[in-house]
């Protein structure tokens, strides 16, 4: 299993009381993919720039797709730019992929049987591995889960490349939250203007 798939499983597991923001999860999944690609030697980081290496299949459809999207010309893409570009809609892609490979199912509505409900994880080896990895406090998975709002930051130190990627994920999530807050304020101001007429 990949870190990204484990993170998607952890997010679907619903072990937290707080709902996960899809944008936050998508950014964290993009960061997880980057760390998986670093482990697979499909890319190298030079500061905050992503230098692609030789394309080698990883055996994971979404991870191979991520490797194909790497910019292969100078100036190479920054980690943050790649997170925003790759992260767009990535949480939905992982939910669909987990369903495609049989790791999730959709519960059916009681009154209208054709209406699909919530996506639920099935009991599988992949789910157990992701749960074990999270329970063990594996630092990379814990840091990514924390960025997505699924837990606390780990206290352990990480490798330099992991720190670079995780810092970029954290910055992107904070930027997304700032955009959300600005939109709430703008909507409230707009509503106040209309109430004044």
C-alpha positions as CSV (number, residue, x, y, z in Angstrom):
1,X,0.0,0.0,0.0
2,X,1.0,3.6,-0.6
3,X,1.0,6.4,1.9
4,X,-1.6,8.2,-0.1
5,X,-4.0,5.2,-0.2
6,X,-3.4,4.6,3.5
7,X,-4.3,8.3,4.2
8,X,-7.5,7.9,2.1
9,X,-8.5,4.8,4.1
10,X,-7.8,6.6,7.4
11,X,-9.9,9.6,6.3
12,X,-12.8,7.3,5.2
13,X,-12.5,5.3,8.4
14,X,-14.3,8.1,10.3
15,X,-12.2,7.7,13.4
16,X,-12.5,11.4,14.1
17,X,-15.5,13.5,15.4
18,X,-14.7,16.4,13.1
19,X,-15.6,16.1,9.4
20,X,-12.6,16.3,7.0
21,X,-12.5,19.2,4.5
22,X,-12.2,17.7,1.0
23,X,-9.7,20.4,-0.1
24,X,-7.5,19.8,2.9
25,X,-7.6,16.1,2.3
26,X,-6.8,16.5,-1.4
27,X,-3.7,18.6,-0.6
28,X,-2.6,16.1,2.0
29,X,-3.1,13.3,-0.6
30,X,-1.0,15.2,-3.1
31,X,1.7,15.5,-0.5
32,X,1.5,11.8,0.2
33,X,1.8,11.0,-3.4
34,X,4.9,13.1,-3.6
35,X,6.5,11.3,-0.7
36,X,5.6,8.0,-2.3
37,X,7.2,9.1,-5.5
38,X,10.3,10.2,-3.6
39,X,10.5,6.7,-2.1
40,X,10.0,5.1,-5.5
41,X,12.9,7.4,-6.9
42,X,10.5,8.8,-9.5
43,X,11.5,12.3,-8.4
44,X,14.1,14.2,-6.5
45,X,13.7,17.5,-4.6
46,X,16.2,20.3,-5.2
47,X,15.2,22.8,-2.5
48,X,11.5,23.4,-3.2
49,X,11.8,22.3,-6.9
50,X,10.7,18.9,-8.2
51,X,13.2,17.2,-10.5
52,X,11.7,14.2,-12.2
53,X,13.7,11.0,-12.5
54,X,13.3,8.1,-14.9
55,X,9.7,7.0,-15.2
56,X,9.3,3.6,-13.5
57,X,5.9,2.1,-12.9
58,X,5.0,1.9,-9.2
59,X,2.2,-0.6,-9.6
60,X,-0.4,1.9,-8.3
61,X,-2.6,3.5,-10.9
62,X,-3.0,6.8,-9.2
63,X,0.6,7.0,-8.2
64,X,1.7,6.3,-11.8
65,X,-0.7,9.0,-13.0
66,X,0.9,11.4,-10.5
67,X,4.4,10.6,-11.9
68,X,3.2,11.2,-15.4
69,X,2.0,14.7,-14.4
70,X,5.4,15.9,-13.3
71,X,6.8,18.8,-15.2
72,X,9.8,17.5,-17.1
73,X,11.2,20.9,-18.4
74,X,13.1,23.7,-16.7
75,X,12.2,25.6,-14.7
76,X,10.8,22.7,-12.8
77,X,7.7,23.1,-10.8
78,X,7.7,24.0,-7.1
79,X,6.4,21.6,-4.5
80,X,3.6,24.0,-3.6
81,X,2.5,24.6,-7.2
82,X,2.4,20.8,-7.8
83,X,0.3,20.3,-4.6
84,X,-2.3,22.7,-5.8
85,X,-2.3,21.4,-9.4
86,X,-2.3,17.7,-8.5
87,X,-4.6,18.1,-5.4
88,X,-7.5,19.4,-7.4
89,X,-10.3,16.9,-6.8
90,X,-7.8,14.2,-5.6
91,X,-9.9,13.1,-2.6
92,X,-12.8,12.2,-4.9
93,X,-10.4,10.3,-7.2
94,X,-9.1,8.2,-4.2
95,X,-12.7,7.5,-3.1
96,X,-13.5,6.3,-6.6
97,X,-10.4,4.2,-6.8
98,X,-11.0,2.6,-3.5
99,X,-14.5,1.6,-4.6
100,X,-13.1,0.4,-8.0
101,X,-10.7,-2.0,-6.4
102,X,-13.3,-3.2,-3.9
103,X,-12.1,-1.6,-0.7
104,X,-15.2,0.5,-0.2
105,X,-18.9,0.1,-0.8
106,X,-21.8,2.6,-0.8
107,X,-24.6,2.0,1.7
108,X,-28.0,2.0,0.2
109,X,-30.8,4.2,1.4
110,X,-33.6,2.4,3.3
111,X,-36.5,4.2,1.7
112,X,-35.1,4.6,-1.8
113,X,-32.9,1.6,-2.5
114,X,-31.3,3.0,-5.6
115,X,-30.1,6.2,-3.9
116,X,-26.6,5.6,-2.7
117,X,-25.5,6.8,0.7
118,X,-22.2,7.1,2.5
119,X,-19.1,5.5,1.3
120,X,-18.0,2.8,3.8
121,X,-14.8,0.8,4.0
122,X,-15.1,-3.0,3.8
123,X,-13.1,-5.2,6.1
124,X,-9.9,-5.8,4.2
125,X,-6.2,-6.4,4.6
126,X,-5.5,-2.9,3.2
127,X,-7.8,-1.3,5.9
128,X,-6.1,-3.3,8.7
129,X,-2.6,-2.2,7.4
130,X,-3.6,1.4,7.3
131,X,-5.1,1.2,10.8
132,X,-2.0,-0.5,12.1
133,X,0.2,2.2,10.5
134,X,-1.8,4.9,12.0
135,X,-2.0,3.2,15.5
136,X,1.8,2.8,15.4
137,X,2.1,6.6,15.0
138,X,4.1,6.3,11.7
139,X,5.4,9.9,11.6
140,X,4.8,10.7,7.9
141,X,1.2,9.3,7.9
142,X,0.5,11.1,11.2
143,X,1.8,14.4,9.9
144,X,-0.3,14.1,6.7
145,X,-3.4,13.1,8.7
146,X,-2.8,16.1,11.0
147,X,-2.6,18.4,7.9
148,X,-5.9,17.0,6.7
149,X,-7.5,17.6,10.2
150,X,-7.4,13.9,11.3
151,X,-5.2,14.1,14.3
152,X,-2.3,15.7,16.0
153,X,1.2,16.4,14.7
154,X,3.8,13.7,15.4
155,X,6.6,14.6,17.7
156,X,9.2,12.6,15.8
157,X,11.8,14.1,13.5
158,X,11.5,13.4,9.7
159,X,13.9,13.4,6.8
160,X,14.7,16.7,5.1
161,X,12.7,15.9,2.0
162,X,9.7,14.8,4.1
163,X,9.9,18.1,6.1
164,X,10.0,20.1,2.8
165,X,6.9,18.4,1.5
166,X,5.0,18.4,4.8
167,X,5.8,22.1,5.3
168,X,4.4,22.9,1.8
169,X,1.3,20.8,2.6
170,X,0.8,22.7,5.8
171,X,1.2,26.1,4.1
172,X,-1.2,25.1,1.4
173,X,-3.9,23.9,3.9
174,X,-3.5,27.2,5.9
175,X,-3.8,29.2,2.6
176,X,-7.0,27.3,1.7
177,X,-8.4,27.9,5.2
178,X,-7.7,31.6,4.8
179,X,-9.6,31.6,1.5
180,X,-12.5,29.9,3.2
181,X,-12.6,32.5,6.0
182,X,-12.3,35.4,3.5
183,X,-15.3,34.0,1.6
184,X,-17.4,33.6,4.8
185,X,-16.6,37.3,5.7
186,X,-17.4,38.5,2.1
187,X,-20.6,36.5,2.1
188,X,-21.6,37.9,5.5
189,X,-20.8,41.5,4.3
190,X,-22.9,40.9,1.1
191,X,-25.8,39.7,3.2
192,X,-25.6,42.7,5.4
193,X,-25.7,45.0,2.4
194,X,-28.8,43.4,1.1
195,X,-30.4,43.5,4.5
196,X,-29.8,47.3,4.5
197,X,-31.9,47.8,1.4
